[in-house]
Amino acid sequence: MTQREKALVGAVATAGALWFGSQGLTQYRDAISRNAAVQLEAEQALADAQFAELRGQKARKQLNEWISQSLPVNREVAESLYQDWLRSQLTGAGLEVAELSDKSGRNRNPQFGEVSIDARATGTLAQVADFLYRFYTAPHLHRLAGATVTATDGGQKLTLNLTASALILPDAKRADRLADGEPLKLAKSLEAYRDALVGRNLFVAYSPKSDAKASEQKDEIAAGSVVTAMYYGLGGWQMDVRKKDAADLLHFHQGDEIEIGKVKGKVIDVDGDRRRAIIETDKGRIEIRLGQNFGEAVAVEAPAA
C-alpha cells in the first residue's frame, strides 16, 4: 500500500470514528432528555398525589366534624330530640311558641337523613336575636331552611315563622342523644348582635330626631345602669345592677321596688335561665336582659289571664 493510500485509509477511518462518535453523543443527549422528561413527569405525578392526599385528609377532617355534629342515627329519636331542643331554644330566648310540627319527609337517601321542623313563635326583636344566636352557636349539623318575620304594634311584637333542617349521617356513633360539643364561635357576641338589631325599629319609617329632642328624651341614669349578673341564692333568683361610676352594686329579687332613672316600678320576675327580668311600671311591663342597660329595656305584653 502506497503512502497516499495509507493516508486515505486513515482519513476515512477518522471520518468514520467522528461520525459514529457524533451519533453516540446524539443518542446520549436524547437519552438524557428522555430521562429528564420522565423524571419531571414522575415529580409532577408525585406532587399531584401529595396534593390529592392533602385534599383527602382535609375532606376526611371535615367529614369527621360533620359526623360529630350529626343528629342521632335513630331517626325517630333524632326527630323527637331535635324538636324538643328547638322548642327549648325558642322558649329559652323568651319567645312564646305557638306551633311546632315535624315536617320531615319519609324519603330515604343512602348518604344522609334529614329532619325538618316548622315553628311559629311570637316575641320581641331582642328575643328573636337571642334565639338566632343560640341556633347558630349550637353544635348541630343544621340550618334555617327558611324564615319570615311579621310585625304588629309598630314592631313591638313579632311573629317568627321558620323551618329548621338538620342532618343524620350514617357514620354517626350516637343513637340516643344530640351532639354535645362546645358552642360554635361567631364573629361577635350576643350583646353586639342584639344591640345592632334593636338599636332602631326596623318596622317603622325612620324619623331622625333633633339633637335637642333626643337629649331631652335620653335617660342618662338608665343608660348608665347595667344588669351585670343573675344568679340563684337563698332568696331565689337575684339581679345585680351597677350604676355608672358607682362603687356598689344594687341587688333586686322578685317583688322588690325598683327605680333606675325614669324606670320606676316593681320587679315581678327574675328569670336567670332566660337571662331576663320583668318589671311592672305605670306604663306597662318591660323586659331587661343580662348585659343590657335600662335604657335598652323593651316593652312586653302581660300574659293573658
Secondary structure, DSSP 8 states (H G I E B T S, - for coil): --HHHHHHHHHHHHHHHHHHHHHHHHHHHHHHHHHHHHHHHHHHHHHHHHHHHHHHHHHHHHHHHHHHHS--SSHHHHHHHHHHHHHHHHHHTT-EEEEEEE-------SS-EEEEEEEEEEE-HHHHHHHHHHHHHSSSSEEEEEEEEEEEGGGTEEEEEEEEEEEE-TT---SSS---------SS-HHHHHHHHHTS-TTS------HHHHHHH--HHHHT-EEEEEEEETTEEEEEEE-TT-SS-EEEETT-EEEETTEEEEEEEEETTTTEEEEEETTEEEEEETT-BGGG-EEE-----
